[in-house]
Amino acid sequence: MRARRPSSPTSLLLFPDKYREAFAALGTTLEDQGVQLARVGPAAYRCFFETPFADGRRSLDLLNEPDAMAAQLEGVEAGAGEGYSRFLKMARRHLDMGVPYFIDREFEELASARGLRDLLPFLPNLNVLDLLGQHDWRLKQFFRDQRLRAMFTFQDLYVGLSPYSAPAVFGLLAGTELTDGVWYPLGGFAAVRDGLRRAAEACGARVQAGAEVAGIATDAAGGRVTGVTLADGGSVPADYVVCNRDLPAGYALLDPSSSSSPGSSSSSGGAGGTDAAAAAAAAAAAAASPAAAAYGRQQHDRLGRLKYSAGVIAFNWSLSRRIDDLTHHSVFLSSDWERARVSRARAGPPASRTAAAAAAPHSRAAAASGACCRCRRGCWPLDAS
Ligand SMILES: Cc1cc2nc3c(=O)[nH]c(=O)nc-3n(C[C@H](O)[C@H](O)[C@H](O)COP(=O)(O)OP(=O)(O)OC[C@H]3O[C@@H](n4cnc5c(N)ncnc54)[C@H](O)[C@@H]3O)c2cc1C
């Protein structure tokens, strides 16, 4: 067995406008910061099905071009082409409403007066069942075949949900893939990160990477954050603290003594383990007020009692031959799909087969000809001898 470079351009960029807005907020553009986005095409993905269609077809492509997509679906189910046009309109409506109302908003704001006011313009065109009804069930109005419904609801998995329990508003994920498009940043996500860093630094930001946060500091009343304390003993004053740690572990930063409890174990940094970390934790504990520390401990303990599971199991395989049927991204949908989803949600008997996704980088020759994901880094050749 020979070692191969495992990293390949597998990450895809969704919601491109969100990235454009972030750069615009810094007074610049993606292009000015050297970030080029290429739309993945002609299909966003290829979906493989365990049970073939009547004509023997085992896979369908999520094509960017709506007419081609409708024609493809009509070929496997009479009426599905027209159903697709109606589905796409609904998915786009959900997207136009869901981005400003759900995605751009802080959780607490959803039911606030401002949140509800922002929802008003969309209400005349919204069907509550289409928004809040079970996702798979709502798609029955467009597609009779369960495989087709799975093809347009598997995106619920991105946010850890099941189409058999998620509300249909999550159709906005398929909506952005099929209307805004699925994109690839040339050079990978590192190009986006570097561009964002350059733009932020040009605005005067100072980026300090590799610094472990040991605790979040608050004022004496515990009502406002005042900054963070670092594991090396330093501190950074701040008016706002954006904490991207897993949520239970994030709350533990208000009371670092709670980080030995369930739910705080995070592979992504943390304050436990070493003497230095223990000392930093003690310092950090003093940085948050007793009220804030108690709140952090309570939230951490509450979330720690939930049942945790791995969202993803990832394999990196290097093959000695090329598999031509695979596109840049392929999704494998099990015929046990419903049971797979339901058993996970209800702790029933495990499904024998589940859904999987594969990202397959193409050859250097394909990259050069523009036929692959156009990463321009020379995708790792699957067919190398
Ligand atoms: C298999 C897989 C494939 C995916 N594919 C895609 C894709 O194609 N496209 C896409 O858009 N998204 C994809 N995602 C999702 C994407 O990776 C996440 O949404 C994204 O990384 C979340 O970013 P984040 O900054 O919120 O959190 P994270 O990426 O988890 O970053 C949190 C950071 O905080 C650091 N940290 C934690 N504790 C501390 C501490 N005490 N002090 C200092 N630092 C700390 C961690 O080290 C980490 O770097 C994928 C996810 C998985 C698992």
The ligand as an SDF file (V2000), in Angstrom:
LIG
                    3D

 53 58  0  0  0  0  0  0  0  0999 V2000
  -17.2310   15.8200    6.7270 C   0  0  0  0  0  0  0  0  0  0  0  0
  -17.6590   17.2650    6.6500 C   0  0  0  0  0  0  0  0  0  0  0  0
  -17.7590   17.8700    5.4040 C   0  0  0  0  0  0  0  0  0  0  0  0
  -18.1480   19.2040    5.3090 C   0  0  0  0  0  0  0  0  0  0  0  0
  -18.2080   19.7710    4.0550 N   0  0  0  0  0  0  0  0  0  0  0  0
  -18.5460   21.0710    3.9380 C   0  0  0  0  0  0  0  0  0  0  0  0
  -18.5590   21.6900    2.6540 C   0  0  0  0  0  0  0  0  0  0  0  0
  -18.2940   21.0800    1.6250 O   0  0  0  0  0  0  0  0  0  0  0  0
  -18.8900   23.0010    2.5760 N   0  0  0  0  0  0  0  0  0  0  0  0
  -19.2200   23.7280    3.6970 C   0  0  0  0  0  0  0  0  0  0  0  0
  -19.5110   24.9260    3.5790 O   0  0  0  0  0  0  0  0  0  0  0  0
  -19.2150   23.1570    4.9480 N   0  0  0  0  0  0  0  0  0  0  0  0
  -18.8730   21.8640    5.0770 C   0  0  0  0  0  0  0  0  0  0  0  0
  -18.8630   21.2760    6.3240 N   0  0  0  0  0  0  0  0  0  0  0  0
  -19.2750   22.0770    7.4830 C   0  0  0  0  0  0  0  0  0  0  0  0
  -18.1520   23.0290    7.9100 C   0  0  0  0  0  0  0  0  0  0  0  0
  -16.9410   22.3210    8.0660 O   0  0  0  0  0  0  0  0  0  0  0  0
  -18.5500   23.6970    9.2370 C   0  0  0  0  0  0  0  0  0  0  0  0
  -19.8180   24.2820    9.0700 O   0  0  0  0  0  0  0  0  0  0  0  0
  -17.5680   24.7780    9.6230 C   0  0  0  0  0  0  0  0  0  0  0  0
  -16.2800   24.2670    9.7730 O   0  0  0  0  0  0  0  0  0  0  0  0
  -18.0100   25.4200   10.9290 C   0  0  0  0  0  0  0  0  0  0  0  0
  -17.1020   26.4520   11.1890 O   0  0  0  0  0  0  0  0  0  0  0  0
  -16.9800   27.0970   12.6040 P   0  0  0  0  0  0  0  0  0  0  0  0
  -15.9280   28.1450   12.4860 O   0  0  0  0  0  0  0  0  0  0  0  0
  -18.3150   27.5010   13.0980 O   0  0  0  0  0  0  0  0  0  0  0  0
  -16.5230   25.8970   13.5410 O   0  0  0  0  0  0  0  0  0  0  0  0
  -15.1960   25.0550   13.5120 P   0  0  0  0  0  0  0  0  0  0  0  0
  -14.7310   24.8490   12.1040 O   0  0  0  0  0  0  0  0  0  0  0  0
  -15.4730   23.8560   14.3510 O   0  0  0  0  0  0  0  0  0  0  0  0
  -14.1630   26.0250   14.2150 O   0  0  0  0  0  0  0  0  0  0  0  0
  -14.1400   26.1980   15.6160 C   0  0  0  0  0  0  0  0  0  0  0  0
  -12.7120   26.5160   15.9500 C   0  0  0  0  0  0  0  0  0  0  0  0
  -12.6330   26.8850   17.3130 O   0  0  0  0  0  0  0  0  0  0  0  0
  -11.4210   26.3540   17.8290 C   0  0  0  0  0  0  0  0  0  0  0  0
  -11.5330   26.2790   19.3050 N   0  0  0  0  0  0  0  0  0  0  0  0
  -12.3310   25.4610   20.0820 C   0  0  0  0  0  0  0  0  0  0  0  0
  -12.1200   25.7030   21.3700 N   0  0  0  0  0  0  0  0  0  0  0  0
  -11.2040   26.6920   21.4270 C   0  0  0  0  0  0  0  0  0  0  0  0
  -10.5750   27.3830   22.5120 C   0  0  0  0  0  0  0  0  0  0  0  0
  -10.8690   27.1250   23.7920 N   0  0  0  0  0  0  0  0  0  0  0  0
   -9.6560   28.3310   22.2180 N   0  0  0  0  0  0  0  0  0  0  0  0
   -9.3670   28.6390   20.9340 C   0  0  0  0  0  0  0  0  0  0  0  0
   -9.9180   28.0300   19.8630 N   0  0  0  0  0  0  0  0  0  0  0  0
  -10.8240   27.0570   20.1180 C   0  0  0  0  0  0  0  0  0  0  0  0
  -11.2870   24.9940   17.1640 C   0  0  0  0  0  0  0  0  0  0  0  0
   -9.9530   24.5490   17.2110 O   0  0  0  0  0  0  0  0  0  0  0  0
  -11.7670   25.3110   15.7480 C   0  0  0  0  0  0  0  0  0  0  0  0
  -10.7140   25.7170   14.9130 O   0  0  0  0  0  0  0  0  0  0  0  0
  -18.4670   19.9450    6.4620 C   0  0  0  0  0  0  0  0  0  0  0  0
  -18.3570   19.3410    7.7210 C   0  0  0  0  0  0  0  0  0  0  0  0
  -17.9750   18.0130    7.8140 C   0  0  0  0  0  0  0  0  0  0  0  0
  -17.8480   17.4040    9.1810 C   0  0  0  0  0  0  0  0  0  0  0  0
  1  2  1  0
  2  3  1  0
  2 52  2  0
  3  4  2  0
  4  5  1  0
  4 50  1  0
  5  6  2  0
  6  7  1  0
  6 13  1  0
  7  8  2  0
  7  9  1  0
  9 10  1  0
 10 11  2  0
 10 12  1  0
 12 13  2  0
 13 14  1  0
 14 15  1  0
 14 50  1  0
 15 16  1  0
 16 17  1  0
 16 18  1  0
 18 19  1  0
 18 20  1  0
 20 21  1  0
 20 22  1  0
 22 23  1  0
 23 24  1  0
 24 25  2  0
 24 26  1  0
 24 27  1  0
 27 28  1  0
 28 29  2  0
 28 30  1  0
 28 31  1  0
 31 32  1  0
 32 33  1  0
 33 34  1  0
 33 48  1  0
 34 35  1  0
 35 36  1  0
 35 46  1  0
 36 37  1  0
 36 45  1  0
 37 38  2  0
 38 39  1  0
 39 40  1  0
 39 45  2  0
 40 41  1  0
 40 42  2  0
 42 43  1  0
 43 44  2  0
 44 45  1  0
 46 47  1  0
 46 48  1  0
 48 49  1  0
 50 51  2  0
 51 52  1  0
 52 53  1  0
M  END
$$$$
